[in-house]
Each structure stands twice: as C-alpha cells, then as structure tokens.
Amino acid sequence: MNENQSSYRQIMKATSLFGGVQFFQILIQIVKSKIIAILLGTNGVGILGLLNATIELISRIANFGLSMSGVKEIAGANSSENTGQIAVTATIIRRLVWITGLFGTISMLILSRWLSEITFGNTDYTLAFIWISITLLINQLSAGQLLVLQGMRKLRYLANANMLGTFLGLIFTVPLYFFWGIDGIVPGIIITSVITMLISLVYSRKVKIEKVQIDSKTALQESKRILFMGFMLSLSGLVSQGANYGIRIFISHFGGIDQVGLYTAGFVIINSYVGLVFSAMATDYYPRLSAVAESNQQCKNIINQQAEIAILILSPILNLFIIFINALILLLYSHNFLPMKEMMIWAAMGMFFKAASWSISFIMIAKGRTKLFFLNELVTNSYLLGLSVLFYHWWGLKGVGIAFLISYAIYLVQLGLLSKSKFDFSFNGSFILIFFKHLIIAGVSIIAVIFLPSHFHLIIGIPMVALSAFLSYKDLDRRINLKNLIQGYLQNRRKPEV
C-alpha cells in the first residue's frame, strides 16, 4: 500500500467510525425532531433554537477557544510521543475549563435580563436564561475532557462518548416535552448538558495521563500561550455565531418566532444531517493536519485528500437531499415546516462550496495563524450576515438559502487566494475535476426540483442521484481500493466462529 492510499484510508477509517456515530445520532435526532415538532410546533422549535443559539454565542465568548487550541497542543505533543508535555497540557487545560466555564455562567447570569430582551423582545425569558446559565460551565467541563481524547486520537472512546450521550439525551428529555410542552425546554437543555458531562468524564478516565506537579511560572506561561491562541479562535467562533445569532434576531423581529422555527429546523437538517461528514472528518483531520503543520507540502497533500473525500461522500447525500426534500421534511418534522423547502435546497448547493473551503480553513489554525484566521472569518461572516438580512427582506427564507450559497462560493475563492499567497497551497487537478463534476450534477437536480411539476422531477432527479453515487464509488475505489475492502469485510463476516 503506497503512502497516498494509506492516507486516504486513514481519512475513510476516521470518517466511517464517526460517520457511524453520526448516523446513529441522526436516527436519534430524527425521532427527537419529530417529537419536538409535534409536541412544541414551530413556535417551540423557534424558542429552543433561540435559547441554544444564545448559549452557543456566550460560550464562544467565554471559552477562549480551548476546544481548538487544546486539541492542537495535545496533538502536537502526542505526535512526538512526549508524554510529559501531554500531561502538562492536559492538566493546565483541565484547570482552564473551570475558570472559563465559571466566567461563562456568571456572564449569562448578569446579562440574563438583557439577553431576554434582545432575543425575544421582552423580559419573559429572564428566568430561563438564569437557569440555563449553568450549562456554560457544564459544557465547558465536557469539552475539556473530550478534547484530550481528540488530541490523543482516541477516536473509539470519543465516538462511544458521543453516541451514548445522544441516546441518553433522547431518553431523558423527550418525556419532559411530552408532559410539560414548551415548559420542558429549559430542563431538557440542562439535563442534556449534565448527561454529556458525566459520559465524557467516564471515557476520559480510560486514558491514563501521568500526574504532574506544575510550578506557577510554567503554568502561567503555558496558560497564556494556550489562551492567546484560543482567544483568537474564540473571537473567530464568536463572529460566526454572532452572524448566526443576528440572522435569527432579524427574522424574529421581522418575521416572527414561527419563521425562526423554520430557519432553525432547516439549518438543523443542513448542519446535522448533511454536515455529518464535516463532524466525522474534523475529529481526526485537525489533529493530523496539526501534526504536519511545519510542512506546506504535507499540508497541501492532506488538504487535497480531505477535500476529495468530503465531496465524494457528500455528493450522493446532497443529491438525495435535494430530490426528496419534501419527503425529508415530512419525515423529520411535519407539513407545517414545508415553507423552508426552497431555503434548504439552495443551502444544500452551498454545502459543496462549504466542503471545499472547510478543508482549507484548518490550515491557518494548524499553523497557529490565529490572527489571520480571525480576520478572514470576520470578513466572511460580515457579508454572510449582510446578504442573509438583505435577501430575507427581498425573498423571505428562500433568500437566506441563496445567501448561504453565494457567501460560501465567495468564501472558497477568498480562502483559495489567501492560502496560496501565505502557505503556497492550491487544489490539484484531481480535486477540481471531482468538484465541478459533482457540482454540475447537483445543479441539474436543483433545476429539476424547482422547474418541473411535482413528482416529474424524479424522472431526472433519480438518475442524477444514481450517477453521483456511481462516480463517487469509482473515485473512492481508485483511491482506497474500496471494492477489495468491501469484499474483505463481507468475507470476514461469513467466516464461522471457531
């Protein structure tokens, strides 16, 4: 097996592992979304979306990007097998998550009344923000445990923790919505956070990290370095979350909570179900890229490989998504959510550009160029917010989907030019061919759905799905000998137990 094939297989191994976890989480989310849609309606989904968006916003401010900077530091020490540095970094991070988590909780407590006014236009949700403020600390403690697993590439433990947390979250929260309706939203958010923290604690203790005594001078130096890098990443995340929050607030004030519910539900599907590929890949991709960050050529190879696999896996999913959008909405939610259809179709097309740009964006973080990363994200989210607001004003929710597509197309060009000048990066011909081949297929699917009468679009759409799947299979087979891997797996399954 050559080096390239080994690298492609490593990507697929991590993706299949976390893809399986994500698939399980999707099944759980389907059940949960359906129940929430039935029990809470679009209004309840809107309230839940606004509360979660606020938690995420405050968290981005308060956590100083430790989940990213911590992974980079531990991954670097792990790649050099420096157990002493792993122990020092892990110990410092576990102290820092307490400090940043408490900072987030106290901040939300102080701002609870203002957050209710800015988010909902009244003070009725002040008590809700007071209660859920505790989740800022709980979530940060969970992140501190899980980032150690990710940095050390203990992928099996990380996968199991995510899967178990999702399942238990469903078991414990759905009854709250059933018996209490909208009043069960806040307890559900808190219980989910507690469950995630407890599970992350159990799995993090499976990794043996030596105990070390750190003098105050070393602790201060290491903390400052990790926090500075994390702070810039936190600002970048804040900008992204702030843009998302701003879109929701604009829709809330000019379209109503129901429209926020539709927007939230649509992007839950886009980011949770279609975006599962990003979640599955990033878990292993970021530590691998960080480990070779000193070499531009190695970074270029890994990024191209990652981008190719992302498009090849995403394309059939996106085409299925586009062609069967009505059935998907009815399966996951209800007929009340059908008005978000066109927004989701255009956003699905934007995911092709997001997949390519997402693969490049990690290079700035891996190389520690956090200021550059922040400025890039600031510019990007500025035009994403501006286009979303403008297009929503003109075309409603459909306009938000179009804004998503245009913004990520611009973002891809922007990142390509920036990474070329700073890191000598460029996409190779193989990726460019794959990208445009699958983009054209998706474009045909969208034209069929938008312009052909109901059900007639299937005549063109289903062959496009089949073509996308066939081309993805052929390209994957060339890179990882997929046919032999499948045959080997099936043969092992047929062997009788001794």
GIZIGI-V514713 format. One record per pair of residues at least 24 apart in sequence whose ideal C-beta (glycine too) atoms are under 7 Angstrom apart, sorted by the first residue. I is the first residue (numbers start at 0). J is the second residue. Records with the same first field share a line. If there is no record, write none. Layout:
# GIZIGI-V514713
I = J, J
This chain:
# GIZIGI-V514713
4 = 478, 479
6 = 301, 304
7 = 304, 308, 478, 479
8 = 479
10 = 280, 304, 305, 308
11 = 308, 479
13 = 154, 280, 282, 283
14 = 279, 280, 308, 312
16 = 154, 158
17 = 158, 278, 279, 282
18 = 275, 279
20 = 158, 161, 162
21 = 275, 278, 279
23 = 162, 165
24 = 161, 162, 165
25 = 271, 272, 275
27 = 165, 166, 169
28 = 271
29 = 330, 331
30 = 169
31 = 169, 173
32 = 331, 332
33 = 331, 332
34 = 173, 176
35 = 176
36 = 332, 333, 336
37 = 333
38 = 176, 177, 180
39 = 176, 180, 181
40 = 335
41 = 257, 260, 261, 335, 336
42 = 256, 257, 260
43 = 181, 184
44 = 260, 263, 264
45 = 256, 257, 259, 260, 263
46 = 181, 184, 256
47 = 184
48 = 247, 259, 260, 263
49 = 118, 119, 247, 251, 259
50 = 127, 131, 184, 188
52 = 243, 244, 247
53 = 114, 118
54 = 131, 134, 135
55 = 240
56 = 240, 241, 244
57 = 103, 106, 107, 135
58 = 103, 135, 138
59 = 233, 236, 237, 240
60 = 233, 237
61 = 99, 102, 103, 106, 135
62 = 99, 103, 139, 233
63 = 99, 226, 229, 230, 233
64 = 229, 230, 232, 233, 236
65 = 92, 95, 96, 99, 142, 143, 229
66 = 142, 146
67 = 229, 232, 364
68 = 225, 228, 229, 232
69 = 146, 150, 225
70 = 146, 149, 150, 285, 286
71 = 289, 364, 365
72 = 225
73 = 147, 150, 151
74 = 150, 286, 289, 290
75 = 289, 290
77 = 150, 151, 152
78 = 290
82 = 209
85 = 208
86 = 208, 209, 211
87 = 211, 213, 221
89 = 147, 208
90 = 211, 213
91 = 213, 218, 221, 222, 225
92 = 143, 146, 225
93 = 143
95 = 222, 225, 226
96 = 139, 140, 142, 143
99 = 139
100 = 135, 136, 139, 140
101 = 136
103 = 135, 136, 139
104 = 132, 133, 135, 136
107 = 132, 135
108 = 132
117 = 248
118 = 248
120 = 252
127 = 185
130 = 185, 189
131 = 185, 188, 189
133 = 189
134 = 188, 189, 192
137 = 192, 193, 196
138 = 192
140 = 196
141 = 195, 196, 199
144 = 199, 200, 203
145 = 199
147 = 203, 206
148 = 202, 203, 206
149 = 282, 286
150 = 286
151 = 206
152 = 283, 286
153 = 206
154 = 282, 283
156 = 202, 205
157 = 282
159 = 202
160 = 198, 199, 202
163 = 198
164 = 194, 195, 198
167 = 194
168 = 194
228 = 367, 369
231 = 369, 370, 372, 373
232 = 364, 369
234 = 373
235 = 372, 373, 376
238 = 376, 377, 380
239 = 376, 380
242 = 380, 383, 384
245 = 384
246 = 384, 387, 388, 399
249 = 388, 391
250 = 391
258 = 396
261 = 336, 338, 339, 396
262 = 396, 399
264 = 332, 336, 339
265 = 339, 342, 343
268 = 331, 343
269 = 343, 346, 347, 350
273 = 316, 317, 320, 347, 350
276 = 309, 312, 313
277 = 357
280 = 305, 309
284 = 361
285 = 361
288 = 361, 362, 365
289 = 365
292 = 365, 366
295 = 422, 423
298 = 362, 422, 424
299 = 424
302 = 358, 359, 362, 424
303 = 426, 427, 430
305 = 358
306 = 354, 355, 358, 426, 430
307 = 429, 430, 433
309 = 354, 358
310 = 351, 354, 433, 434, 437
311 = 433, 471, 474, 475
313 = 350, 354
314 = 437, 440, 441, 467, 471
315 = 464, 467, 468, 471
317 = 347, 350, 441
318 = 440, 441, 444, 463, 464, 467
319 = 464
320 = 347
321 = 347, 441, 444, 445, 448
322 = 444, 448, 456, 457, 460, 461, 464
324 = 448
338 = 396
339 = 396
341 = 397, 400
342 = 396, 397, 399, 400
343 = 400
344 = 400, 445, 448
345 = 397, 400, 401, 403, 404
346 = 400, 403, 404
348 = 404, 441, 445
349 = 403, 404, 407
351 = 437, 438, 441
352 = 407, 408, 410, 411
353 = 407
355 = 411, 434
356 = 407, 410, 411, 414
359 = 414, 415, 418, 424
360 = 414
362 = 418, 422, 424
371 = 421
375 = 417
379 = 410, 413
382 = 406, 409
433 = 474
436 = 470
437 = 467
440 = 466, 467
